[in-house]
Every structure is written in structure tokens, then in C-alpha cells.
Amino acid sequence: MVMPRLSKDEISDMRRAITSVALDLYRSEGIGAVTMRAIAARLQMSAMHSYRFFPSKEALVVAMQIACLGELDVALRSAAGAGRDSRDRLTAMTMCFLQRARRYQDDYRLMFMSDQARGPASSDRDLTRARIFDFAVGIVDNYLRDHNLDGDARTLAHLTWSGFHGLMTLEISGQLDFGRSFVDLIGPLIRNTLGIQLAPRLHLEELPNTLDQPSAGGNISATGAGETIAI
């Protein structure tokens, strides 16, 4: 049977629909539940038809990673955009990243801890990751310039990311069990790398999806579960 020819928009729409269903399955049941058969059943089409849009599960996983990275990119830019000055923007971006990583650990695994498959679409994923990192470097660089601080913004961003990723990996794997928790350690880590002071005890699991606008006092506040945490 000859398949009907689809327009570029129709192909893009179907790829987005398949990716969305795949993410729903992954977030609710794990990566093992992401199969073309399960996706096709939800979309009421044949499993073979789904391969028209993604030739393999690896290609679909790359699309899922790109979707999660895109959501992260939007969230970080929105959070940083709420800041009134370079310090506010750096603090807001940092807190947004920490909060999302803690709240959406499955997405964090998919973006940064799962196998990074190579293939035709992987360049789009890598470009998205690079765009996010370059944005963060720019925020750090503006902060350093505005405060006449020495340091290379790209190096500081790498050091902060490396330290955070190490803590996050230990947190997710349940190996932070020697008397200090993620919440105990993240403040000193950020202070020692970026030079910004976070609250002594951040209840990160209670932070909202987005940060509030800067308060009149110049600080950015995050409100969650009935409390406001000064940053």
C-alpha cells in the first residue's frame, strides 16, 4: 500500500505528537515503556507508520532530549529575564536550573545522564545544549564585568556545572550519605564558584516552576508551599 505524501508541516506535527507521547510514557513509566508499539497505540496508528517519522528508538530519544532541553532553555531565559541587574539575573538563572533539576529528575537524567546517541539528529541536540551553555556563560560574563571581578566566564560556568552535575548524580543515585545533603552542599558550591550567596538552607524541593519577579528590596524571591525563601 502506497503511503500518502505528507507536507513538511504535517511531518513536523506528527513528529511533535510522537515525541510528546514518548515523553509522557517515559515520565510515567520509564524509558523501557517507550516503544513504537505503545506510542502507536496511543496515537491510534500502526507501529510501522511511526517508523516513517523516526527510523529508530535512538532517533526518538534524541528528539525527546531536544524537547526537554528546549523547555529548559525557555525556563532559564525567562527566569534570567526577570532580574533587574546582572546579579539578579545570575541568581535567578542558577536557582531556576537547580529547581528544575531537583523537581524533574527524570528529565535531568534524559538530558545529561543517559547515553548521548549519535546520529543525524544528534547535532541538533548538541547545538541546543551549546546554546543553553553559551547563554549561561553570557550571564556569568555580564556579572563579572558589572562587578569588576577577575575570572573567565566560560571556565567558571564549566566549574559550576561540573560541581553541580556531580552533586546531582550522587543525589539521584542515593550516594550522598556521609553527613551532608544536596541542600547542605549546593550553597557553598555556588558561592565558591560564582561568588553569589544563596540562602543557608534552600528547600529546593518546595520551589515553584518559575521564579517571582524581583522584589522591591532588590532580591529575587522564590515562593513555595506557603513560604518565601530569600536568595
C-alpha positions as CSV (number, residue, x, y, z in Angstrom):
1,M,0.0,0.0,0.0
2,V,1.4,3.4,-1.0
3,M,1.6,5.8,1.9
4,P,0.0,9.3,1.2
5,R,2.6,12.0,0.7
6,L,2.7,14.4,3.7
7,S,3.7,18.1,3.7
8,K,6.6,19.3,5.8
9,D,4.2,20.8,8.3
10,E,2.3,17.5,8.6
11,I,5.6,15.6,9.2
12,S,6.7,18.1,11.8
13,D,3.3,18.0,13.6
14,M,3.4,14.2,13.7
15,R,7.0,14.1,15.0
16,R,6.0,16.5,17.8
17,A,3.0,14.3,18.6
18,I,5.1,11.2,18.8
19,T,7.7,12.9,20.9
20,S,5.1,14.2,23.3
21,V,3.6,10.8,23.8
22,A,7.1,9.3,24.2
23,L,7.9,11.8,26.9
24,D,4.6,11.1,28.7
25,L,5.4,7.4,28.7
26,Y,9.0,8.0,29.8
27,R,8.0,10.3,32.7
28,S,5.2,8.0,33.9
29,E,6.7,4.5,33.3
30,G,10.4,4.9,32.4
31,I,12.4,4.5,29.3
32,G,11.5,0.9,28.9
33,A,7.9,1.8,28.2
34,V,8.9,4.0,25.3
35,T,8.2,1.7,22.3
36,M,6.9,2.4,18.9
37,R,4.0,-0.1,19.6
38,A,2.9,1.8,22.7
39,I,3.2,5.2,21.0
40,A,1.3,4.0,18.0
41,A,-1.5,2.6,20.2
42,R,-1.9,6.0,21.9
43,L,-2.0,7.8,18.6
44,Q,-4.2,5.2,17.0
45,M,-1.9,4.3,14.1
46,S,0.2,1.3,13.2
47,A,3.6,0.8,14.7
48,M,5.1,0.6,11.2
49,H,3.6,4.0,10.4
50,S,5.5,5.6,13.3
51,Y,8.8,4.5,11.8
52,R,8.1,6.8,8.9
53,F,8.8,9.7,11.3
54,F,11.5,8.1,13.5
55,P,13.7,5.3,11.9
56,S,14.8,4.0,15.3
57,K,14.2,4.4,19.1
58,E,17.6,6.1,19.3
59,A,16.4,8.8,16.9
60,L,13.2,9.2,19.0
61,V,15.2,9.5,22.3
62,V,17.3,12.3,20.7
63,A,14.0,14.1,19.8
64,M,12.9,13.7,23.4
65,Q,16.2,15.1,24.7
66,I,15.9,18.1,22.4
67,A,12.3,18.7,23.6
68,C,13.5,18.7,27.3
69,L,16.4,20.9,26.5
70,G,14.1,23.3,24.7
71,E,11.9,23.5,27.8
72,L,15.0,24.1,30.0
73,D,16.2,26.8,27.6
74,V,12.9,28.7,27.8
75,A,12.7,28.4,31.6
76,L,16.3,29.7,32.1
77,R,15.8,32.7,29.8
78,S,12.5,33.6,31.4
79,A,14.0,33.4,34.9
80,A,17.0,35.4,34.0
81,G,14.9,38.0,32.2
82,A,13.1,38.7,35.5
83,G,16.3,40.1,37.0
84,R,16.8,43.8,37.4
85,D,20.6,43.7,37.2
86,S,23.4,41.2,36.4
87,R,23.5,39.7,39.9
88,D,19.7,39.2,39.9
89,R,19.9,37.5,36.5
90,L,22.7,35.2,37.5
91,T,20.9,34.2,40.8
92,A,17.6,33.7,39.1
93,M,19.1,31.6,36.3
94,T,21.0,29.5,38.8
95,M,18.0,28.9,41.0
96,C,15.8,28.0,38.1
97,F,18.3,25.4,36.9
98,L,18.7,23.9,40.4
99,Q,14.9,23.8,41.0
100,R,14.1,22.2,37.7
101,A,16.9,19.6,38.1
102,R,15.6,18.6,41.5
103,R,11.9,18.6,40.6
104,Y,12.2,17.0,37.2
105,Q,14.9,14.4,37.8
106,D,13.7,12.1,35.0
107,D,14.2,14.9,32.5
108,Y,17.6,15.7,34.0
109,R,18.6,12.0,33.5
110,L,17.4,12.1,30.0
111,M,19.2,15.3,29.1
112,F,22.5,14.8,30.9
113,M,22.9,11.3,32.3
114,S,21.6,8.9,29.6
115,D,23.5,7.7,26.6
116,Q,24.0,10.5,24.2
117,A,23.3,8.7,21.0
118,R,25.0,9.8,17.8
119,G,23.2,10.2,14.5
120,P,21.8,12.7,12.0
121,A,19.6,14.4,14.6
122,S,22.2,14.4,17.4
123,S,23.8,17.6,16.0
124,D,20.5,19.5,16.7
125,R,20.6,18.2,20.3
126,D,24.2,19.2,20.7
127,L,23.5,22.7,19.3
128,T,20.7,23.1,21.7
129,R,22.9,22.2,24.6
130,A,25.6,24.6,23.4
131,R,23.0,27.4,23.0
132,I,21.9,26.9,26.7
133,F,25.5,26.8,27.9
134,D,26.5,29.9,25.9
135,F,23.6,31.8,27.3
136,A,24.7,30.9,30.9
137,V,28.3,32.0,30.0
138,G,26.9,35.3,28.9
139,I,25.0,35.8,32.1
140,V,28.2,35.0,34.1
141,D,30.3,37.3,32.0
142,N,27.9,40.2,32.5
143,Y,28.0,39.6,36.2
144,L,31.8,39.6,36.3
145,R,32.1,42.8,34.2
146,D,29.5,44.7,36.2
147,H,31.3,43.9,39.4
148,N,34.8,44.3,38.2
149,L,35.7,40.7,39.1
150,D,38.5,38.7,37.7
151,G,37.8,35.3,36.1
152,D,37.0,33.7,32.8
153,A,33.2,33.3,32.5
154,R,33.4,30.1,30.4
155,T,35.7,28.5,32.9
156,L,33.6,29.5,35.9
157,A,30.5,28.2,34.1
158,H,32.2,24.9,33.4
159,L,33.4,24.5,37.0
160,T,29.9,25.3,38.4
161,W,28.2,22.9,36.0
162,S,30.8,20.2,36.8
163,G,30.3,20.5,40.5
164,F,26.5,20.7,40.3
165,H,26.3,17.7,38.0
166,G,28.5,15.7,40.4
167,L,26.2,16.6,43.3
168,M,23.1,15.8,41.2
169,T,24.4,12.5,40.1
170,L,25.2,11.5,43.7
171,E,21.8,12.8,44.8
172,I,19.9,10.8,42.1
173,S,21.9,7.6,42.8
174,G,21.3,7.9,46.6
175,Q,25.0,8.2,47.4
176,L,25.1,11.5,49.3
177,D,25.0,9.7,52.7
178,F,28.1,10.8,54.5
179,G,26.6,13.6,56.7
180,R,26.0,16.3,54.0
181,S,23.0,16.5,51.7
182,F,22.5,18.2,48.4
183,V,20.9,21.2,50.1
184,D,23.8,21.4,52.5
185,L,26.4,21.5,49.7
186,I,24.8,23.4,46.9
187,G,25.1,26.8,48.6
188,P,28.8,26.6,49.3
189,L,29.4,25.2,45.8
190,I,27.7,28.2,44.1
191,R,29.3,30.7,46.4
192,N,32.8,29.3,45.9
193,T,32.5,29.2,42.1
194,L,30.2,32.1,41.1
195,G,30.6,34.2,44.2
196,I,26.8,34.6,44.9
197,Q,25.3,33.9,48.2
198,L,22.3,31.6,48.4
199,A,20.1,31.1,51.4
200,P,21.7,28.9,54.1
201,R,19.1,26.1,53.8
202,L,17.3,26.0,50.4
203,H,14.3,23.9,50.4
204,L,14.7,23.2,46.7
205,E,12.1,20.6,46.5
206,E,9.5,23.2,47.5
207,L,10.5,25.8,45.0
208,P,7.9,26.6,42.2
209,N,8.3,26.0,38.5
210,T,9.2,29.7,37.9
211,L,10.7,32.4,40.0
212,D,8.8,35.5,41.0
213,Q,9.7,39.0,39.8
214,P,12.4,40.7,41.8
215,S,11.1,42.2,45.0
216,A,11.3,45.9,45.8
217,G,14.3,45.3,48.0
218,G,16.3,44.1,45.1
219,N,16.4,40.4,46.0
220,I,14.7,37.7,44.0
221,S,12.3,35.6,45.9
222,A,11.0,32.1,45.3
223,T,7.7,31.1,46.9
224,G,6.6,27.6,47.5
225,A,4.4,25.7,50.0
226,G,3.4,28.8,51.8
227,E,6.9,30.2,52.4
228,T,9.2,32.7,50.7
229,I,12.9,31.9,50.5
230,A,15.3,34.9,50.1
231,I,18.1,34.3,47.6
